[in-house]
Amino acid sequence: MSTNGYEIRLELLKMAKEMLEQDYYAQREKVSNEYAAKVDVAKIHGQPIPDHPGFSAFPSEAEVIKKATELNGFVSQIPQDTIKGKKST
């Protein structure tokens, strides 16, 4: 049974969402670990606890669509310059 275009686009959206979420949570964990290390150092040296740097925004719908478009370009073998609106030279 072959997959139609709608199903392929849906799968690309799911993949893009998953990839962006994995990147988001990996970055969030990195920031948390770095902050925890800074807090530990501050406590050891009797310094004030630094402010938490905050986290980046969760991937938006527009970012998911953009990533899915990039994935579609790869699957369809469309040059990335074409996707970004640039003409190939």
N, C-alpha and C positions, 0 to 999 in steps of 0.2 A: 504494500500500500504506500503510495507516494504522499509526500507532505505538500500541501498547497502553500501559496505565498503568505496567506494570513497566519497559518500555523508557524511558518518559519519566522515571521516578524515577531510573533508572540514569544517564541523561544529565544530570539535575540534580545527582546526586552527583558525577559527573565534572567538571561545570562548577564546582561549589562547591570541590572539591579543587584544581582548577587555579587558581581565583581566590585562594584562601587561600595556596597555595604561591607564587604570583607576589608577593603582598603580603609574605610572609615573606622571600623572597629580595631584594626591593627594600629592605625594612627592614634586612636583614643587610648589604647593600651600603652603605647609608647609614651605618650604625654603623661599618663598616670604614673608609670614607672619612674620616669625622669623626675616628676614632681615629688614622689615619695622619697626618692634618693636625696633630693634637695632638702626636704623636711628633716630627714634623718641627720644630715650633715649640720643643719642649723641647730637641731636639738643638742647634738654632741658638743658643738662649739658655744652653746648658750646664746645663740643669735635668734632674732625674731623669725617666726615662720613666714616664708615667702608667700605671696599671693598666688593662688592657682592660676595658671595661664589660660585656662578655659579650653574648650574643644571647638574644632571646626564644625561647620553646619553639616547636618545630615544630608546626604545626596538628594537633590531635588528631582522632580519629575523631568525637568528640562535637561538636567545632567544625565539622567538615565537614557533619555531619548537620544541625546548626543552620542553617548557611548554605544548605544545600539546601532546608530547610524554608522559609526566607525567600524563596528563589527560586521555590519552588513556590507560595507565597502570592501572589507578584507575577504569575506566569503564570496562576494560577487567579483572580486579582483578589480575593483574600481580604484584608480590611482587616488591617493589621499589628497593630492592637490585639487582634484575635481570636487571632492566632498567639501573641502574648506572654501570653495569658491574661487580658487586660483586657477589660472590656465597653465597647463603644462608647457614647457618650452623645449 
